Structures are given as C-alpha cells and as structure tokens.
Amino acid sequence: MNALTLVIAAACILILAYRFYGAFLVTKVLVVDENRVTPAHRLEDGQNYVPTNKWVVFGHHFAAIAGAGPLVGPVLAAQFGYLPGLVWILVGSVLGGAVHDMIILFASVRYNGRSLSEIAKEEIGKVSGLTTGISILFILVLAMAGLAVVIVGAMKNNPWGSFIITSTIPIALLVGAYMYKIRPGKIGEASALGVILVFLAIWGGQSVVSTSFGAFFNWSEQMMWIILPVYGLVAAILPVWLLLAPRDYISSYLKIGTILMLAIGIIYVHPQIVMPSVTDFARTANGPIVKGPIWPFVSITIACGAISGFHALISSGTTPKIINSEKDIQLVGFGGMLMEAFVAVMALIAATVLQPGDYFAINAAPKVFATLGMHTVDLQNLSNMVGMDLAGRTGGAVTLAVGMAHVFSQMLGTHLMKYWYQFGIMFEALFILTTIDAGTRVGRYILQDFLGRYVYKPFGNIHWWPGVIITSAVISGAWGYMLWGGNVASIWPIFGVSNQLLATIVLAIGTTTILRNSKKMVYAWTTLVPLVYMVFTVFDAGIWSMMNQYLPAKDYIKAALIVIMLLLAAVIIIDSVRKWVEIVNDRNAGRSTATVSLPLSGK
C-alpha cells in the first residue's frame, strides 16, 4: 500500500464531511443564529470572556483538543496494522467526534459558556448534573496524567528538546502582550513574530545546550514529574489572553503547518506502508504494546483523532467563552475535529512506513521485543542519524518523531535528520502542553462550579483569587500525583477508558439537547448512533482492563477507579433514557421542551 493513497482518500472524505454533514448539522439540527449575541460579548470581562477572531479561536481550540491522542494513539494502535486504525479514525471522527464536539460547543455557547455538568443539570436533571461533575473530575485527572506521561517519555534527558519547549513559554507571553496590549488586533504581525521566534529557538537550541547552560535543561523523569504539574498550575491561573490563547494560536500554525508539510512529504516521497494491513496481534489479546483484543481496544487506544470525551471539556470550557459569533461554531467545533482526524492519519502513516521490526523495537521494552522473534532493519542507522539510542523508547512519541524525520530527510536530505527529529519532538510536546494547560484550566472551572454550588458560594466566582489558586492547585496536584512513578503501559489504558466514558456521557447529553430543541426529533439519531456504539465499546474495555490487567497486577486503585467511572456513566445513561421518554411524550402531546433554542429574553 502506498501512503499517498491514504492521504488523498482521507483528505477527500474529511473535506466532503465538513461541507455536507457539518453544514446539515449546523443548519438543520442545531440551527445556529449568527445574529444572536454570544457570551464573549455579553459577559466580556477581559480575562475569561473575550470576543476573539475566529481563526484565533480555531487555533486555540484545535491546539487544546489535539493533545497526545491523535499523535500517540494511532502510533500505538499500529500494532494491529494500518487498516483498523484508519477505518476507526475516519468513521469515528465524522459520525462521532465532530458531532460530539460541535453539539456541546453549541450548547455551552447558548448556556453562557457554562460547564458540562451545568449543561447536564439543565438538560437532564440534578442527578445527572451532579454525577457528570464528579465523573469529569475523575476523568480529567486521569486524562492529564495520561497526556503528561507521554511528554515525560519524549523529553527526559533531551536538553535540546527541553530548551525549545521552555522557550515557547516566554514567546507566547510576548505574542499575547503584542496581540492584546502593544498592537491590538495586529494578528498577522503577532503570528509572524511568534513563528519566527520559535524557529530561532529550534535552530539555536543545539548551540545553547552544548554550553554549560545546557545542563539546566537536562531533565530526568523525576524532575519532569514536578515541572509539568507546576506548569499546569501557572497556566490555569494566568489570564487566558496572556498565555493560553497566544500559545495555542502560535502552536496551531506549527501543528497544522507540520501536518501539511508531512502530507507534502508523503506525496513527494510516496513511501510504501510496510506494516501489514492487519497483524497477527489483531487476532490475540496479548500484543506487546497494547493489551486487549482489537475490538474494543482500537477504539480505546485511538480516542483523540476519532472521538474523545476530553474535547467536551474544551468545548464547554475556554472555547465558548471566546466565540465571536455562532457562525464560527462549525469551523471551530466540526472543523477542528476533522483537522485532528487528519493529524491522526498522518501519525498512523508515519509509524507504519517504518519497518515492523524497527517499530516494535522502539515501542516495546527490550525484554519484550526479544521474545517476538523479530529483527531490526534500519534502527541502528536511524539512531545514529538522530544522535540518540531509539530502542525501547516506548510511548509512541519517539516513533512518530522518527517517522516524520525519516520522511522529511528523504525529501530534504539526511544530514538534517537530527534537526527534523528534534522538530518532531517539539511538535508533539507542544500538542501535549497546550492540552495540559487548557485541561487544567477547565478542571479549575469545573471544580469552582462544584465547590461554589455545594461547599462555599464564593468558589463559584471565577474572579475570586483564593478560589482560582486553590482549585488550580488541587487539579494540577491530583494529576501530578497520578503521573508520579507512572508509565504509558499503566496509565494509557485507564486514560483511554475514562476518556471514552466521558464521550459516552457527552453523547447522552447531546441526544437530550437535540430531542428537546430540534424541529424534528429524528435528528437525535445523529448522536444516538455513536452513543450506542460507545456504550458497548467502553463498558467492554473497562471490564476487560479491570479483570485482565489491573486486578492481576494488584493495582487496586486503578481497578477501583474504573468501577466508579462505569457506575457513574451508568447512572447518567439511565437518567438520560428516563428523560428521553419524558421529552418524547411531552412533544407528542404538544408541550414545549425547548431550552437552548429559546430566545435570550425567554431564558
């Protein structure tokens, strides 16, 4: 199979989906109103609610949702072959993920940018609202730990990469100040400044770390277990315009540009995909990288890139507070998800153009690889070119960076291989960090909502500084605790299950919203079909992981967390079904059930 075939097919499918299915959802199912004033204008405060250019919003949203998942998930799932992952990415993103993201973004905009638990409370009832809030806090902590563990594996003992990533923080602060204070509205100037400075950091990084100053950036695993939560804490406290929006916006240029460059590289090089379409590990539950049968675990391993519950936290967190007009919802919600699906396809290709022996040697522990009876082909040569031993660097991030560098070097020359490798590491780390900072901030919002409603009312005020600091510290400290001592093998499965459980909850809330407000109740099938699939997938994967992975390893904490999350999800689904019956009866009797479709004066 030539990789070019997959690039063209994926691009065509995603473009057509945006043009036709996305337009149908916006005009017929949601009925967005571009003349309706958004919360960013009505509640503008200069810190959390800020009307923002649609491309900046798209950049922030895309950067926030596209964390490690669309990069690492497809690389890990390549264990099953290229075909299962490809089919799930394309079908899951169009029929599940893009619908999931856009419906919740729309609902949150109509609910003044309120959190997912608040939306559940209004749409379904108090029980689901409370249960959703608790579920989100559990899932968010696990998601942040799952994303952070990937960056630890990629950045540890890599001072060049650490210097580049550290440099992006002051660059983002400068761009934020330039865009909002020094030269307000001059987005083009700020964009050019940010991109140029980032590339200067990449180009000069090797020279900097070769000096005595470079030792400062040579971080061990233990150091990164501390640095990452501290970064999340600071990012959650600072005003959104100062760090999150400009960093995510500049990152989005690099991310989208890199993916397009990779697509061009694949077109130019048109490498052969040497991984089988379906491997022998797809027929067993004992793969060396991902434990579990191909179904449901291909849909658990690849979450972001197909459908991801974490996206709903961004769609009901920072993004609805900065949407300038409802007409931007399709671009940001539906388009952002499809762009992420294209990223996932590129990641899958980058992994599967490597020789299978090289792929498994990088992603499996050396002792495990020794039992597979495989032999490496180009691994030693690749290690020499990037200046780093690649064997046993598990987690998927290194594999993707090597695959990208391999394609770029064939197009532009092998003498630049080490630069392309570090660029790939930076590219992935920026994806992850922008999700960590946005996710920690969203966790702060959710915890403040919860504490303000049930513990102490001032916590509910997002401008109350003691509450801001306390909740930010609790969220970052919780996922930092889960990160401490963890690895991809122990954290990624529970991250995947929890992430997809949240997607299941969100689809239930979305189905309720459509049933209540759409002109035709039949439109609820747009969320109900992916919901049914996710219910069977997630519960099967959760029970399998608990019984075959965590309990045998006596990891009772993770086993208990899975049980708790499955029970919480079951409560919400049952409560949703009860509400659906009530809504259908009311509408058939001619009684109004409208919520988000009401005019502003009627709410």
C-alpha positions, 0 to 999 in steps of 0.5 A: 500500500502506498501512503499517498493513497491514504492521504488523498482518500482521507483528505477527500472524505474529511473535506466532503464531511465538513461541507455536507454533514457539518453544514446539515448539522449546523443548519438543520439540527442545531440551527445556529443564529449568527445574529444572536449575541454570544457570551464573549460579548455579553459577559466580556470581562477581559480575562475569561470572556473575550470576543476573539477572531475566529481563526484565533479561536480555531487555533486555540481550540484545535491546539487544546483538543489535539493533545497526545491522542491523535499523535500517540494513539494511532502510533500505538494502535499500529500494532494491529496494522494500518487498516483498523486504525484508519477505518476507526479514525475516519468513521469515528471522527465524522459520525462521532467526534465532530458531532460530539464536539460541535453539539456541546460547543453549541450548547455551552455557547447558548448556556453562557459558556457554562460547564458540562455538568451545568449543561447536564443539570439543565438538560437532564436533571440534578442527578445527572448534573451532579454525577457528570461533575464528579465523573469529569473530575475523575476523568480529567485527572486521569486524562492529564496524567495520561497526556503528561506521561507521554511528554515525560517519555519524549523529553527526559534527558533531551536538553535540546528538546527541553530548551525549545519547549521552555522557550515557547513559554516566554514567546507566547507571553510576548505574542499575547502582550503584542496581540492584546496590549502593544498592537491590538488586533495586529494578528498577522504581525503577532503570528509572524513574530511568534513563528519566527521566534520559535524557529530561532529557538529550534535552530539555536537550541543545539548551540545553547545546550552544548554550553554549560547552560545546557545542563539546566535543561537536562531533565530526568523523569523525576524532575519532569514529574514536578515541572509539568504539574507546576506548569499546569498550575501557572497556566490555569491561573494566568489570564487566558489572553496572556498565555493560553490563547497566544500559545495555542494560536502560535502552536496551531500554525506549527501543528497544522503547518507540520501536518501539511508539510508531512502530507507534502512529504508523503506525496513527494516521497510516496513511501510504501506502508510496510506494516501489514494491513492487519497483524497477527496481534489483531487476532490475540489479546496479548500484543506487546504494546497494547493489551486487549483484543482489537475490538474494543481496544482500537477504539480505546487506544485511538480516542483523540483523532476519532472521538474523545470525551476530553474535547467536551471539556474544551468545548464547554470550557475556554472555547465558548467563552471566546466565540465571536459569533455562532457562525464560527461554531462549525469551523471551530467545533466540526472543523477542528475535529476533522483537522485532528482526524487528519493529524491522526492519519498522518501519525498512523502513516508515519509509524507504519512506513517504518519497518515492523521490526524497527517499530516494535523495537522502539515501542516495546521494552527490550525484554519484550521485543526479544521474545517476538522473534523479530529483527531490526532493519534500519534502527541502528542507522536511524539512531545514529542519524538522530544522535540518540539510542531509539530502542525501547523508547516506548510511548509512541512519541519517539516513533512518530518523531522518527517517522516524520524525520525519516520522511522529511530527510528523504525529501530534504536530505539526511544530514538534517535528520537530527534537526527534523527529529528534534522538530518532531519532538517539539511538535508533539510536546507542544500538542501535549502542553497546550492540552495540559494547560487548557485541561487544567484550566477547565478542571479549575472551572469545573471544580469552582462550579462544584465547590461554589454550588455545594461547599462555599458560594464564593468558589463559584466566582471565577474572579475570586483569587483564593478560589482560582489558586486553590482549585488550580492547585488541587487539579494540577496536584491530583494529576501530578500525583497520578503521573508520579512513578507512572508509565504509558503501559499503566496509565494509557489504558485507564486514560483511554477508558475514562476518556471514552466514558466521558464521550459516552456521557457527552453523547447522552447529553447531546441526544437530550439537547437535540430531542428537546430543541430540534424541529424534528426529533429524528435528528437525535439519531445523529448522536444516538448512533455513536452513543450506542456504539460507545456504550458497548465499546467502553463498558467492554474495555473497562471490564476487560482492563479491570479483570485482565490487567489491573486486578492481576497486577494488584493495582487496586486503585486503578481497578477501583477507579474504573468501577466508579467511572462505569457506575457513574456513566451508568447512572447518567445513561439511565437518567438520560433514557428516563428523560428521553421518554419524558421529552418524547411524550411531552412533544407528542402531546404538544408541550414545549421542551425547548431550552437552548433554542429559546430566545435570550429574553425567554431564558 
